[in-house]
Amino acid sequence: MSTPAPSAPSSRRAQIMQTYTMAKRTDPRLGLIIAGVFVLGAAVGFGLLSLLPGTGVISIIITIVGALMIGLLCALLVFGRRAQKAAYTQMEGQPAAAAGALQMLRRGWKVEPVVGFTKQQDVVHRVVGPPGIVLVGEGSSPTRVRSLLATERKKHERVAYEVPIHEVVAGRGDGEVPLPKLVRHVQKLGRSVKPAEMTDILQRLKALDAQRGKVPLPKGPVPTSMKGMRSQQRGR
C-alpha cells in the first residue's frame, strides 16, 4: 500500500521547520527575535488599526486579526532575512558553496552546477539568464580558478558565439564577490538576452555538455536550504 504524498501545507510547514532548524545552529537567538518582532509588529498594527473609524465588536475583531497578521508578516520577513544570512554563513568555505547560493535565482535563470573542475576541487558553475552566460568560479587558489574560468570561457565561445559571457569569482579576496552578494551581483550584470533566445542558447550548450560527460560534484555538503527559501519567496 503506497504512502500518500504530503499535502502542500504540511510540506510547507516541514520546509519552514527545516529552515528554522538550520538557521538556529548559527543564530541561537532566532526564536526570541522572531517572537519579539511578532509582538512589536502586532502592537504597532493594533495601534494603527485602532485609529480607523468604526466601533462595535466587528471593528474590534477586525483590528485584532489585522494586528496579528501584521505581526506575522513582520516576523516572517525577519525570519527570511536571518535564515538567509545563516545559510550563507554555513555555506562559506564549503565545496561548491556558490552553487547553493545561485539556487536563489528565480524564474528566467538556468543554473548548472560544476561544468568545470580541477583535481584540487576548484570549480566553475554556469548560469544562463538575461545577461547571457555567467561563469562563476570558486576554489582555494584564485590563480587556478581564473585559469579554469578562461578555459571554460573558450569552450563556451565555440558553441555560444555572439552570446555575452561574464566571469565571476566567488570569494572574499580582491576582485572576488562574497557569497552573500553573489546573486545580486549576477542579477546586476545587465540584460543582453531575451527570454526567447535562451532556448537556443541552452540547446547549443547541450552539445558542449555532452562532450564533457558527467562532472561529479566535489566532496562535501552543498546546503539545500537555499532552495527552500527560494520557494518561500515565490510564495509556494
C-alpha positions as CSV (number, residue, x, y, z in Angstrom):
1,M,0.0,0.0,0.0
2,S,1.6,3.3,-1.1
3,T,2.0,6.1,1.3
4,P,0.0,9.2,0.3
5,A,2.1,12.2,-0.8
6,P,2.2,15.0,1.8
7,S,-0.2,17.9,1.2
8,A,1.2,21.3,0.2
9,P,0.5,23.0,3.6
10,S,2.3,20.2,5.5
11,S,5.1,20.2,3.1
12,R,5.4,24.0,3.5
13,R,5.4,23.6,7.3
14,A,8.1,21.0,7.1
15,Q,10.2,23.2,4.8
16,I,9.9,26.2,7.2
17,M,10.9,24.0,10.2
18,Q,13.9,22.6,8.3
19,T,15.0,26.2,7.5
20,Y,14.4,27.3,11.1
21,T,16.5,24.4,12.5
22,M,19.3,25.2,10.1
23,A,19.3,28.9,10.9
24,K,19.2,28.3,14.7
25,R,22.5,26.5,14.6
26,T,24.3,29.8,13.8
27,D,21.7,32.1,15.2
28,P,20.7,30.8,18.7
29,R,18.5,33.8,19.5
30,L,16.5,33.4,16.3
31,G,13.3,32.3,18.2
32,L,13.4,35.1,20.7
33,I,14.0,37.7,17.9
34,I,11.1,36.4,15.8
35,A,8.8,36.4,18.8
36,G,9.8,39.9,19.7
37,V,9.3,41.2,16.2
38,F,5.8,39.5,16.1
39,V,4.7,41.1,19.4
40,L,6.1,44.5,18.4
41,G,4.6,44.4,14.9
42,A,1.2,43.3,16.3
43,A,1.3,46.1,18.8
44,V,2.1,48.7,16.2
45,G,-0.5,47.3,13.9
46,F,-3.1,47.3,16.6
47,G,-2.3,50.9,17.4
48,L,-2.6,52.0,13.8
49,L,-5.7,50.0,13.0
50,S,-7.5,51.3,16.2
51,L,-7.3,54.8,14.7
52,L,-9.5,53.8,11.9
53,P,-13.2,54.8,12.2
54,G,-15.6,52.2,13.5
55,T,-17.0,50.8,16.7
56,G,-18.5,47.6,18.0
57,V,-17.5,44.0,18.2
58,I,-16.9,43.6,14.5
59,S,-14.5,46.5,14.4
60,I,-12.6,45.1,17.4
61,I,-12.3,41.7,15.8
62,I,-11.0,43.2,12.6
63,T,-8.5,45.3,14.4
64,I,-7.2,42.3,16.4
65,V,-7.0,40.0,13.4
66,G,-5.3,42.7,11.3
67,A,-2.8,43.4,14.1
68,L,-1.9,39.7,14.3
69,M,-1.5,39.5,10.5
70,I,0.8,42.5,10.6
71,G,2.9,40.9,13.4
72,L,3.1,37.6,11.5
73,L,4.2,39.4,8.3
74,C,6.9,41.3,10.1
75,A,8.1,38.1,11.8
76,L,8.3,36.2,8.5
77,L,10.3,39.0,6.9
78,V,12.8,39.0,9.7
79,F,12.9,35.2,9.7
80,G,13.6,35.1,6.0
81,R,16.5,37.6,6.2
82,R,18.1,36.0,9.2
83,A,17.7,32.5,7.8
84,Q,19.3,33.6,4.5
85,K,22.2,35.1,6.4
86,A,22.7,32.0,8.5
87,A,22.6,29.8,5.3
88,Y,25.4,31.9,3.7
89,T,27.4,31.7,6.9
90,Q,27.2,27.9,7.0
91,M,27.9,27.6,3.3
92,E,31.0,29.8,3.1
93,G,34.1,27.6,2.9
94,Q,32.2,24.5,1.8
95,P,33.0,22.9,-1.6
96,A,30.6,24.2,-4.3
97,A,29.1,26.7,-1.9
98,A,28.4,29.2,-4.8
99,A,26.2,26.5,-6.4
100,G,23.9,26.6,-3.3
101,A,23.8,30.4,-3.3
102,L,22.9,30.5,-7.0
103,Q,19.8,28.4,-6.4
104,M,18.3,31.6,-5.1
105,L,18.0,32.9,-8.6
106,R,14.3,32.9,-9.7
107,R,12.5,32.1,-12.9
108,G,14.2,33.1,-16.1
109,W,17.6,31.7,-14.9
110,K,19.1,28.3,-15.6
111,V,21.8,27.2,-13.1
112,E,24.1,24.3,-14.0
113,P,26.5,23.4,-11.1
114,V,30.1,22.3,-11.8
115,V,30.5,22.5,-15.5
116,G,34.3,22.5,-15.0
117,F,36.6,21.4,-12.2
118,T,40.2,20.6,-11.2
119,K,41.6,17.9,-9.0
120,Q,42.1,20.5,-6.3
121,Q,38.3,21.0,-6.2
122,D,38.3,24.4,-8.0
123,V,35.0,24.5,-9.8
124,V,33.1,26.6,-12.3
125,H,29.3,26.8,-12.3
126,R,27.3,28.1,-15.2
127,V,24.3,30.5,-15.1
128,V,22.2,31.3,-18.2
129,G,19.9,34.3,-17.9
130,P,19.2,37.9,-19.1
131,P,22.9,38.9,-19.0
132,G,23.8,35.9,-21.2
133,I,26.2,33.2,-19.9
134,V,27.7,33.8,-16.5
135,L,30.6,31.5,-15.4
136,V,31.1,31.5,-11.6
137,G,34.3,30.1,-10.3
138,E,35.3,29.2,-6.8
139,G,38.2,27.4,-5.1
140,S,41.2,27.7,-2.8
141,S,43.5,29.3,-5.4
142,P,42.4,32.4,-7.2
143,T,45.0,31.8,-9.9
144,R,43.8,28.3,-10.6
145,V,40.2,29.5,-10.6
146,R,40.8,32.3,-13.1
147,S,42.7,29.9,-15.3
148,L,39.8,27.4,-15.2
149,L,37.4,30.2,-16.0
150,A,39.5,31.2,-19.0
151,T,39.5,27.6,-20.2
152,E,35.7,27.3,-19.8
153,R,35.1,30.6,-21.5
154,K,36.9,29.4,-24.6
155,K,34.9,26.2,-24.7
156,H,31.6,28.2,-24.4
157,E,32.6,30.7,-27.0
158,R,32.9,27.9,-29.6
159,V,29.3,26.9,-29.3
160,A,27.7,30.1,-28.0
161,Y,29.4,32.7,-30.2
162,E,27.8,36.2,-30.1
163,V,26.4,35.5,-26.6
164,P,27.8,37.7,-23.9
165,I,29.9,35.7,-21.4
166,H,30.7,37.0,-18.0
167,E,33.3,35.7,-15.5
168,V,32.7,35.9,-11.7
169,V,35.0,34.6,-8.9
170,A,33.2,33.9,-5.7
171,G,35.2,34.6,-2.5
172,R,36.5,37.2,-0.1
173,G,39.7,38.2,-1.9
174,D,40.4,41.2,-4.1
175,G,38.2,41.3,-7.2
176,E,36.0,38.5,-5.8
177,V,32.3,38.6,-4.9
178,P,31.4,37.4,-1.4
179,L,28.8,34.7,-1.3
180,P,26.0,36.8,0.3
181,K,26.3,39.3,-2.6
182,L,26.7,36.7,-5.4
183,V,23.1,36.5,-6.5
184,R,22.7,40.3,-6.5
185,H,25.9,40.7,-8.4
186,V,24.8,38.3,-11.1
187,Q,21.4,39.9,-11.4
188,K,23.1,43.3,-12.0
189,L,25.1,42.2,-15.0
190,G,22.5,43.6,-17.3
191,R,20.0,42.4,-19.9
192,S,21.5,41.3,-23.2
193,V,19.4,38.1,-23.9
194,K,15.7,37.9,-24.4
195,P,13.7,35.0,-22.9
196,A,13.0,33.6,-26.4
197,E,16.8,33.5,-27.1
198,M,17.6,31.5,-24.0
199,T,16.1,28.3,-25.5
200,D,18.5,28.5,-28.4
201,I,21.5,29.1,-26.1
202,L,20.6,26.2,-23.9
203,Q,20.3,23.9,-26.9
204,R,23.7,24.9,-28.1
205,L,25.2,24.4,-24.6
206,K,23.8,20.8,-24.6
207,A,26.4,19.9,-27.3
208,L,29.2,21.2,-25.1
209,D,27.9,19.4,-22.0
210,A,27.6,16.1,-24.0
211,Q,31.3,16.3,-24.8
212,R,32.4,16.8,-21.3
213,G,30.4,13.9,-19.9
214,K,29.1,13.8,-16.3
215,V,31.0,16.0,-13.9
216,P,31.0,14.9,-10.3
217,L,30.2,17.4,-7.5
218,P,33.2,18.0,-5.2
219,K,33.0,16.0,-1.9
220,G,31.4,17.9,0.9
221,P,27.9,19.1,1.8
222,V,26.1,21.6,-0.5
223,P,23.3,23.1,1.5
224,T,19.8,22.7,0.1
225,S,18.0,25.1,2.4
226,M,18.5,27.9,-0.2
227,K,16.1,26.1,-2.5
228,G,13.5,26.0,0.3
229,M,13.9,29.7,1.0
230,R,13.7,30.5,-2.8
231,S,10.4,28.6,-2.9
232,Q,9.1,30.5,0.1
233,Q,10.0,33.8,-1.6
234,R,8.0,32.7,-4.6
235,G,5.0,32.0,-2.3
236,R,5.0,28.3,-3.0
